[in-house]
């Protein structure tokens, strides 16, 4: 209630929605005491989101269609991934994740793989087949001793297999898929 010269100075008391304690109202939509709010913060916000789904969706759609919503942090990341440095970084991270997942250790870098790729001149070593030209973009990295077998060995012995640059070879996609998990 507004009185000339400012707001009504009367203190409004409310009952906390959780602990039922009487408290002084400090905010416009306050329903809980400070203690209950901080303890149940996630529950309260999830409850609010469930009860206001339409309002949230409308706000998200409005934001995404605005200029602010179009320029997100992902745009910069997407542009970086399209550069050569970004692609190499992405490959490095995927290889690192795979090594951790399969419990193996790779003692070579992407630069070492790049050197082998340049030296190969686009020629596949071939699996049960003569070496043949396929181009650098069609060559895959193949572990001579397959990673899947190294993982099975790890499960039995709890010893991680270490791969060096000499333990990999370049095969085309068809030769690599024919080889599967066989040891040459």
C-alpha positions in Angstrom: 0.0 0.0 0.0 1.4 3.3 -1.0 1.3 6.3 1.2 2.2 9.9 0.3 6.0 10.2 0.8 6.9 6.5 0.3 5.8 2.9 1.0 3.9 1.8 4.0 6.4 1.1 6.8 4.3 -1.8 8.2 6.2 -5.1 8.3 4.3 -7.9 6.6 4.6 -11.3 8.2 4.3 -14.5 6.2 4.5 -18.2 7.0 7.4 -20.2 5.5 6.1 -22.8 3.0 8.4 -25.5 4.4 9.0 -25.1 8.1 5.9 -23.0 8.8 7.9 -20.4 10.8 6.5 -16.9 10.8 9.0 -14.5 9.1 9.1 -10.9 7.9 8.5 -10.7 4.2 11.6 -9.1 2.5 10.8 -9.8 -1.2 7.9 -9.5 -3.5 7.4 -13.2 -4.2 9.0 -14.6 -1.0 7.4 -17.9 0.2 10.2 -19.4 2.3 12.5 -18.4 5.1 16.2 -17.9 4.2 17.2 -21.2 5.9 14.7 -23.3 4.0 15.4 -21.5 0.8 19.1 -22.2 0.8 18.7 -25.9 2.0 16.0 -26.6 -0.7 17.2 -24.3 -3.4 17.4 -27.0 -6.1 14.0 -28.5 -5.2 12.4 -25.1 -5.2 13.8 -24.0 -8.6 12.9 -27.4 -10.2 9.4 -27.1 -8.8 9.1 -23.6 -10.3 10.4 -24.7 -13.7 7.9 -27.6 -13.8 5.0 -25.3 -12.9 6.1 -22.6 -15.5 7.1 -24.7 -18.5 5.2 -22.6 -21.0 6.7 -19.4 -19.7 10.3 -20.8 -19.8 9.8 -22.2 -23.4 8.5 -18.8 -24.5 11.4 -17.0 -23.0 14.0 -19.5 -24.5 12.4 -19.1 -27.9 12.4 -15.3 -27.6 16.0 -15.3 -26.5 17.2 -17.7 -29.2 15.6 -15.7 -32.0 17.1 -12.4 -30.7 20.6 -11.2 -31.7 22.0 -12.1 -28.3 20.8 -15.6 -28.6 22.3 -16.1 -32.0 25.8 -15.0 -30.8 26.7 -17.7 -28.3 30.0 -19.0 -27.0 29.6 -22.0 -29.2 29.9 -19.9 -32.4 33.5 -19.1 -31.5 34.2 -22.7 -30.7 32.6 -23.8 -33.9 34.7 -21.4 -35.9 37.9 -22.5 -34.1 37.2 -26.2 -34.9 37.0 -25.4 -38.6 40.6 -24.1 -38.6 43.5 -26.5 -39.0 44.7 -25.9 -35.4 41.1 -26.5 -34.2 40.9 -29.8 -36.1 44.2 -31.0 -34.7 43.1 -30.0 -31.2 39.8 -31.9 -31.7 41.7 -35.0 -32.9 44.1 -34.8 -30.0 41.2 -34.6 -27.5 39.4 -37.5 -29.0 42.5 -39.7 -29.0 43.2 -38.7 -25.4 39.6 -39.7 -24.4 39.9 -43.0 -26.2 43.2 -43.8 -24.5 41.7 -43.2 -21.1 38.6 -45.2 -22.0 40.6 -48.2 -23.4 43.4 -48.0 -20.7 46.2 -47.6 -23.2 49.1 -45.2 -23.4 50.2 -43.6 -26.7 53.7 -42.2 -26.7 53.4 -40.2 -29.9 51.8 -36.9 -30.9 49.6 -35.8 -33.7 52.7 -34.2 -35.3 54.4 -37.6 -35.4 51.3 -39.0 -37.2 51.3 -36.0 -39.5 55.0 -36.8 -40.5 54.1 -40.4 -41.3 51.1 -39.2 -43.3 53.3 -36.9 -45.4 55.9 -39.6 -45.9 53.3 -42.1 -47.0 52.4 -39.9 -50.1 48.8 -41.3 -49.9 49.8 -45.0 -50.3 48.0 -47.6 -48.3 50.2 -50.4 -47.0 47.4 -52.9 -47.8 46.0 -55.7 -45.7 46.2 -59.0 -47.7 46.7 -56.8 -50.7 49.4 -54.9 -52.6 50.2 -51.4 -51.5 47.9 -49.0 -53.5 47.4 -45.2 -53.8 44.3 -43.8 -52.2 45.3 -40.2 -51.2 46.2 -38.8 -47.8 42.6 -37.8 -47.0 41.5 -41.5 -47.3 44.1 -43.0 -45.0 43.3 -44.1 -41.4 45.6 -44.7 -38.5 45.7 -48.4 -37.6 47.3 -50.0 -34.6 49.2 -53.1 -35.5 48.2 -54.7 -32.2 44.5 -53.7 -32.0 43.3 -51.5 -29.2 40.4 -53.8 -28.5 42.8 -56.7 -27.7 45.0 -54.3 -25.6 41.9 -53.5 -23.6 41.1 -57.2 -23.1 44.7 -57.7 -22.0 44.3 -54.9 -19.5 41.2 -56.4 -18.0 43.1 -59.7 -17.4 46.5 -58.3 -16.3 45.8 -54.7 -15.2 48.8 -53.6 -17.2 48.3 -50.8 -19.8 49.8 -51.4 -23.2 52.1 -48.6 -24.5 51.9 -47.8 -28.2 54.9 -46.1 -29.9 54.9 -44.5 -33.3 56.3 -47.8 -34.7 53.2 -49.6 -33.5 50.9 -47.8 -35.9 50.5 -47.9 -39.7 48.4 -46.2 -42.3 45.7 -48.1 -44.1 42.8 -47.1 -46.3 39.3 -47.3 -44.9 38.5 -50.6 -46.6 41.8 -52.3 -45.6 41.3 -51.1 -42.0 37.8 -52.4 -41.8 38.9 -55.8 -43.2 41.7 -56.0 -40.7 39.3 -55.4 -37.7 40.9 -56.8 -34.6 43.5 -59.1 -36.2 47.2 -58.9 -35.5 49.5 -58.8 -38.5 
